[in-house]
Amino acid sequence: MSGVATDRSWRTTAARALCSDYFVLWLCVVYVAAVAPFTPGFASLDNATNILATLLPLFVVALGQTLVLIAGGIDLSITSIIGLCSITGAMVMNDETGWLAHSPLAVPAAIAVMLALGGLVGAFNGVAITRFRMPPFIVTLAAMMAFSGLAVWLTQSKAINQLPAAFNALGGRTAIALGIACAAGVGVHVMLSRSLFGRWLYAIGHNARTAHVSGVPVAGVVISAYVCSGVLAALAAILYTGQTETGSPVLGQRILLDVIGATVIGGTSLFGGKGKVLWTLFGVLFLKLVDNSLNLLNLSIFTLTIVKGAVILLAALLDSLRTRLAGSHA
Amino acid sequence: MSTAAAVEFDGIGQSFSGVRVLRGVSFTVGASRTLGLVGENGAGKSTLMNILGGNLRSDTGRMILRGQPYAPAHPTDATRAGIGLIHQELNLFSNLTIAENIFLTSFPRARALPWIDQRTLHARTAALLRDVGLELAPDTLVDRLSAGERQLVEIARALSLDARLIIFDEPTTSLSARETGTLFALLRRLQSQGIALIYISHILDHVRQLCHDLVVLRDGAVVAQGPIETFSTPAIVSAMVGRNLTQLYPTRRGAPATEPALEVRGVSQPHIVCDIRFTLRRGEVLGLSGLMGAGRSELARILFGLDPCSRGEILVSGRPLAGANTRRRIERGLAFLTEDRRHEGLCLEASIADNLALASIRSHARTPLKLIDRTGWQRAISTIREAVRLTAKAEDTQPAQTLSGGNQQKVVLGKWLLASPSVLILDEPTRGVDVGAKFELYQLIMDLADRGSGILVISSEIEELIGVCDRILVMSQGEIRGEFSRPEFSSERLLAAALPRESPA
């Protein structure tokens, strides 16, 4: 009988660990401990700073994705928003051909234009989805194609250099970028956990019909979620553009699956109603650790993609296990 | 006994995370007999049937099926053993045809080829549909069937798998009176063919009409069993709830005031409702009776702004609503407990607390950022939990889907009570709710009326309306066809008014 009892308690402990908010963080710790001995330069301060710098913009985009996923949607247009905002901002402020070149207003104006543009694309997505009842997947996929095409066409696929140093510092200096990302993270966290908007968002993700019958302004909340996602993608564009000191129409084109992968690894559900800022942070951290360690091992890009795919699959497996355990313990 | 019993349960016990839901359940379903299984929600009926159906393995005890030990590891084992389960929530694919649904796991094949033999499929489905008395083409999409017709398709499926023991879990909850009649005729035919049945229901009249034997479950244990003739209805009820329920409906203390809470003036929507006029007074419980499809739920949805209306005026507390959307109507004091609890009443996976707060959370938002005042919110939640007498076993953070039907309905009612409505519309408030919780729900509804709200109750159970209402309106074919005050109440009159008139040929 005692064998059964210890078996049970072991399973309860395992279940509790799996269901904990910090599960993915523990996964990160285990991963680092397992990989560091074989990976030269992985556990160094330089490398940690490097990971942090590449993690921050990804985290900011993933925050927006988290909001949209909680509402039961998906936003595939984020990469096009990043490219479009990057070149628009650069067009406004670059020192050669910029509309406001050398003006003291150049940087603030460029930032305002970028954020507004991101919000506008988000609003377009949200309105198309709620007013015309189109599926989020297809709306944001179409937006991604159209707006990234627009970005390439506007610049004739040329990058724009010569950006003001003050702007480059925003993304280039890790301390400033860290401040911006933290502010965004705390802001979204408060929104989700403490505000009326957050309550409504989760309710809509769980059951939009019930939310509507209970007087939740469903369309307004969903549009706001896409607007937030657009603005956060624009904020990430500011960081990325600053890091590369270049306005590029194809900036961030490859990060779409990283963003969705990291958010879902963190524990946010693709079916809506479930997600937290902390989860997303850990998901992004995990993905970046894997990315970075594989890079350091000098694996070819193909091997890297294969291993990354396997890791994401493994995380998804753990997540489904987690969901099942949560269900049996309810 | 000459023939072996259809199934014998012997000491079945089951626990979920330390909570015992079944303890030593033993009873026998005789060959070719029909056994009624009754008990409050959460008594363990569904768990027991899941064990029989191979969805769950019991911790202790054994089952004997027609003389053979039976321990299903998987639902297909149950199917192979000749057990058919007709679920409360029907398990059909609405995007497939009747034939495809029936033969989903055993399509007749063209010989040795992986193609489906369409002709055999068609013929066998047609034969089965004839058996269950459903006059429809086998290639009709299930999407287009009514709840009653779907039920018959499920039964046809069980028959196609040669079921010798069929379990019915609350089969009549979503059926109209006529469909129920058809179902009962079919069940009697199955009985005469020697098929054993387990019939689970809250409607004791039905159990009495159909069953030979009765088993009453309470808190996971058998508290009474025997031939149905040996039980009186009050005896069954007191065995179910474990106390003497002397009355099924609470006594009405208050009386309606004179000022109107809701005035409906000539509301019309083509093909849905026609020129609806009535006044609901403050403190009044007004019933809306009628057959399924009479337009009652549709009227409620129009009143709440969920569906459009082309003509007419609606006034709440004397002021017109004038095209307000659902959210504004809630602010104006309307509340609507919908018929479909799972899809429109609750966020099943969200916590009890979040569900309770959903309609009134706006009033707890402070500062321009609309942050939630968590202390006030928490206080409101615990007050309302107490007010609706929600089971103390459930934590605030537990998902709503873990509650029994009655407690789920209390959560939905609590959600609306928190919004302090001046008009509460309830559509089938006690569907799938057990006897004890029903009484509590009625009491809550009457208390709200006594505090001055107007209540509109839609129900298909005429007895229920007679038990709780001050006045009853009867709808048929989208019109109000009768109005009855308390002294005039009788099921015969209400039913007569509800029957559709012959349309001129």
Interface residues (C-beta under 8 A of the other chain):
Chain A: V190 R194 S195 L196 F197 R199 W200 Y202 A203 H206 N207 R209 T210 A211 H212 V213 S214 G215 V216 P217 G273 K274 S328 H329 A330
Chain B: F16 S17 F304 L306 T326 R327 I330 E331 F336 T338 H343 E344 G345 L346 C347 L348 E349 A350 D354 A357 L358 A359 I361 R362 H364 A365 L369 K370 L371 I372 R374 Q398 P399 T402 K415 A419
